[in-house]
Amino acid sequence: MTKTKFTFRNYLKALKDAWIVLVIFFVLGAGAGAFVAFKKPVMYVSTSKIAVYNSAVDNGAVTSPYTQIAEYLASKKLLSEVDDAIGIEEIPDYTVEELPRGIFTISVTAKDADTAKKFAGLIVNDSMRILAGVLGNTEDYRITTLEEASEGAPTVTNKTRILYLAIASLGALIIAAIGVFVKFDYSSEK
């Protein structure tokens, strides 16, 4: 039995001969992608933005004097302590990230859009009380709301689901094509 030459054209013929394997892997990848895409729950994200300034501590140093404030604002315990209307267990997940020097973005992720927006607004409204609870004297601090809480945006949309499906399908197809290449590599004449 003669071996085929190791050429790209012959590899394409090997792919054509193994079309059923490629189709099976593509369908399995599509199934896995669909499972992941439709199993993922839809959550909603609302963001707001504040600026914190204190002339007594802002000395123009390279590092931000406000870094610890992100940790204070991100504490669910501190938020529930300064706002008696909410319990710590009902606070959804949220993050506080400092952008350039004293600008903070608050991102709240919740199961519904209204809750995400409500808590993004609550954190902004309670930010001065959180700082006062931790730092004590906050006379020199100024907090400015740069962006009110946005409407809750879904984390998973039909577009992202289709993207998951496409990536999983193409990934499985590429794995099958690599498998065909390995088999072709071992059986061809170099």
TAKA-V871476 format. One record per backbone hydrogen bond with DSSP energy under -0.5 kcal/mol. NH is the residue of the N-H (numbers start at 0). CO is the residue of the C=O. E is the energy in kcal/mol with one decimal. If there is no record, write none. Layout:
NH;CO;E
NH;CO;E
This chain:
5;188;-1.6
6;4;-1.5
10;6;-1.9
11;7;-2.4
12;8;-1.8
13;9;-2.1
14;10;-2.4
15;11;-2.3
16;12;-2.4
17;13;-1.5
18;15;-1.2
20;17;-0.6
21;17;-1.9
22;18;-2.6
23;19;-2.4
24;20;-2.5
25;21;-2.4
26;22;-2.6
27;23;-2.6
28;24;-2.6
29;25;-2.4
30;26;-2.4
31;27;-2.5
32;28;-2.8
33;29;-2.6
34;30;-2.3
35;31;-2.4
36;32;-2.8
37;33;-2.5
38;34;-1.3
39;35;-1.4
42;40;-0.6
43;109;-3.2
44;152;-2.6
45;107;-2.3
47;105;-2.0
48;146;-1.9
49;103;-2.4
50;143;-2.8
51;101;-3.1
52;141;-2.4
54;139;-0.6
56;53;-0.9
57;53;-2.1
58;56;-1.4
66;63;-0.9
68;65;-1.3
69;65;-0.7
69;66;-0.9
70;66;-0.7
71;67;-1.7
72;68;-2.8
73;69;-1.7
74;71;-1.2
75;73;-0.7
78;74;-2.0
79;75;-2.5
80;76;-1.7
81;77;-1.9
82;78;-1.4
83;81;-0.6
85;82;-1.4
89;86;-1.1
90;87;-0.9
91;89;-0.5
92;108;-0.7
94;106;-2.3
96;104;-2.4
98;96;-0.6
98;102;-3.7
102;99;-1.2
103;49;-3.1
103;101;-0.6
104;96;-2.8
105;47;-3.0
105;103;-0.5
106;94;-2.5
106;104;-0.5
107;45;-3.0
107;105;-0.5
108;92;-2.9
109;43;-2.6
109;107;-0.5
115;111;-1.8
116;112;-2.3
117;113;-2.7
118;114;-2.5
119;115;-1.9
120;116;-2.0
121;117;-2.3
122;118;-2.4
123;119;-1.4
124;120;-2.7
125;121;-2.6
126;122;-0.6
126;123;-0.9
129;125;-2.3
130;126;-2.3
131;127;-2.5
132;128;-2.1
133;129;-1.5
134;130;-3.4
135;130;-0.6
135;131;-1.4
136;134;-1.3
137;135;-0.7
140;137;-0.9
141;52;-2.7
143;50;-2.7
143;141;-0.5
145;48;-2.2
145;143;-0.7
146;48;-2.1
149;46;-2.2
152;44;-2.7
154;42;-3.0
160;156;-2.2
161;157;-2.4
162;158;-1.9
163;159;-2.5
164;160;-2.3
165;161;-2.7
166;162;-2.6
167;163;-2.5
168;164;-2.3
169;165;-2.7
170;166;-2.4
171;167;-2.2
172;168;-2.2
173;169;-2.5
174;170;-2.1
175;171;-2.2
176;172;-2.3
177;173;-2.3
178;174;-2.2
179;175;-2.4
180;176;-2.1
181;177;-2.6
182;178;-2.1
183;179;-2.6
184;180;-3.0
185;181;-2.1
186;182;-1.6
187;183;-1.0
188;3;-3.5
